[in-house]
Amino acid sequence: MRHGKYPFIIGFLAVPVALYATFVVAAYIQTFQLSVASWSGFGPIKYVGFDNFVKLWNDDLFWKSLRHNGYLLLLLPIVTIALGLLFAFLLNVGGGSKGGMTRGVWGSKVYRVIFFFPQLMALAIVAVIFGRVFASDKSGMINGLLPDSWAPWLFLADERWALTCILVVLVWQAVGFYVVLFSAGMGSIEHEIYEAAALDGATRVTLFFRITLPLLWGTIQTAWVYLGIAAFDAFALINIMTVDRGGPDGATSVLAMMIYRNTFEYSQVGYASALGVVLFFLTLTFAALTLRVTRRDAV
Amino acid sequence: MTTLTAAVSEKKSQKKVEIHRQVRAFNGLAHVALVFWALVTAGPLIWVLLASFKTNTEIFLGEPFSLPASFSLETYVSAWDQAHIGRYFLNSVFVVAVSTAGTMLFGSMAAYVLARYTFPGNRVLYFLFVSGLAFPTFMALAPLFHILKNLGLLNSYLGLILVYIAYSLPFTVFFLAAFFRTLPHEIDEAATVDGASHTRKFFQIMMPMAKSGLVSITIFNIVGQWNQYLLPLVIMQGQGADQKWVLTQGIANISTQAGYHAEWSTLFAALTLSILPMIVVYAIFQRQIQAGLTAGAVK
């Protein structure tokens, strides 16, 4: 029966492993190699030890970008999960009780379909749309809605608010997905639990904090990981929407943007790779922390 | 005794009325919140649609949701002819069709072998694939670019497709391996006894049994690859690359061009053209799409 097992295994694994090794594994390994080199992308590679990391340590833009990534990493999950939970709860438990059954609000299906749609749109297209929504003159959707007597809001052109605009767009796109995800989770919570609590006189708010939230904890943790990974990215938004791609004056610069510009615009491949290595360890730390929390929960 | 029961029942009915009133108020508030978010979600899209029929003057009037003075498809013709939105769209369709098919074929082959055959190195390979989930794509931009350059695959559909497949493998393998593991071993053994080869077993028995998992992950990959922006940006550059751009790149470029020439309505028409097909597809398959995209998180 064992006959032919190994040729089959090798035959099935050859192409996927070759593709993966060539384009993914090799690329990641070379990132580490190049992070200790000085290379413009052409000619010989010169190894310079940890010079790139020293330069990075002294680079103000790096620290600024790191802070921006941190801002997104903290706020994107919190805001998105809070809104996602709120709307999912309203959709599922919001309705009155009829014949002892708690129903979802009227039209909950329609809401869900609308909320979810932005998730399907490419971040690049969302970026182009919101670049116009936030336009700083009357052609922008928001400035157009504001009364004529008001001075137009600058949004992306304002250093203080540009990054918040990016956060708003990320939240806008993500909320619907988590409404659907949390709705699925809430749907699997036994109705009897809610009814028993409601009979005991629990208010909706109590229901939410004492029953829904604890029972959904696992799903919320998954959401946290997903959103955390999204917060490390945001490249498409920054590249398309912001002034000077990362501006004004570095106000929206993130690590991904720095890596892209150092690679393709400043010909600082070594420096870009050093940034990549830093990003690698940041992601790893984030993943390890989250995994620890998840494992504790699984027991 | 009777008075006591009466008192209790009266108290109960009072409480019921109280709960009823509370539910009503809550329901009202719930709808306000839900309608608000539905407007926030749909608003920018409706605005884009309206603006696509407007002239530049109308766009700058500061009445974002007013109806256009006249409906003409002129802007759409120019988005199609001059801005080449049709070509970008078809490029995207072609690339995603081929790369998703490839991802599913190679991903399921690898996942199947890793999930159901024991051989030395199995765990190592599985871990190698899954570890790809933790790394952000843009970390290894520079090495990826140079690997493609050395292979002569820059600025080619083949390069883009192979890279899409390679970067989609981690999640596909992770998800499908988990799925293949749950399939019963009895049928597997019966087929072996009947003399089916390993390859035949995979295509004729295992693949049909894994259909629901395959559908979910196919949708997941189609959406993910359709929305890619960073990889095409890196790969599709050089001479004549603009002929081969995918939709996300094309739209981003039209946005930049619109800024130079102040042809905003063309941009809005292009945006509408790229979103409409998604709305149609979503309207038809919204259940499957929601299930497919959330599948990874629900697991």
Interface residues (C-beta under 8 A of the other chain):
Chain A: M1 G4 K5 Y6 F8 I9 G11 F12 L13 V15 P16 V17 L19 Y20 T22 F23 V24 V25 A26 A27 Y28 Q30 T31 L34 G41 L83 L86 F87 L90 L91 G94 G95 G96 S97 V105 W106 G107 Y111 R112 V113 I114 F115 F116 F117 P118 Q119 L120 M121 A122 L123 A124 I125 A127 V128 I129 F130 G131 R132 V133 D137 K138 S139 M141 N143 G144 L145 D148 W172 V175 G176 F177 V180 L181 A184 A198 G201 T203 R204 T219 T222 A223 Y226 I229 F232 D233 F235 A236 N239 I240 A256 I259 Y260 T263 F264 V269 A272 S273 G276 V277 L279 F280 T283 L284 A287
Chain B: K15 I19 H20 Q22 V23 R24 F26 N27 A30 H31 A33 L34 W37 A38 V40 T41 A42 G43 P44 L45 W47 V48 A51 I59 F60 L61 G62 E63 P64 F65 F106 G107 M109 A110 Y112 V113 L114 Y117 F119 L125 L128 F129 G132 A134 F135 P136 F138 M139 A140 L141 A142 P143 L144 F145 H146 I147 L151 L162 V163 I165 A166 Y167 L169 P170 V173 T192 S197 H198 T199 F202 V223 W226 N227 Q228 Y229 L230 L233 V234 L247 T248 Q249 I251 A252 I254 S255 W264 L267 F268 L271 S274 I275 M278 I279 Y282 Q286 I289 Q290 L293 T294 A297 V298
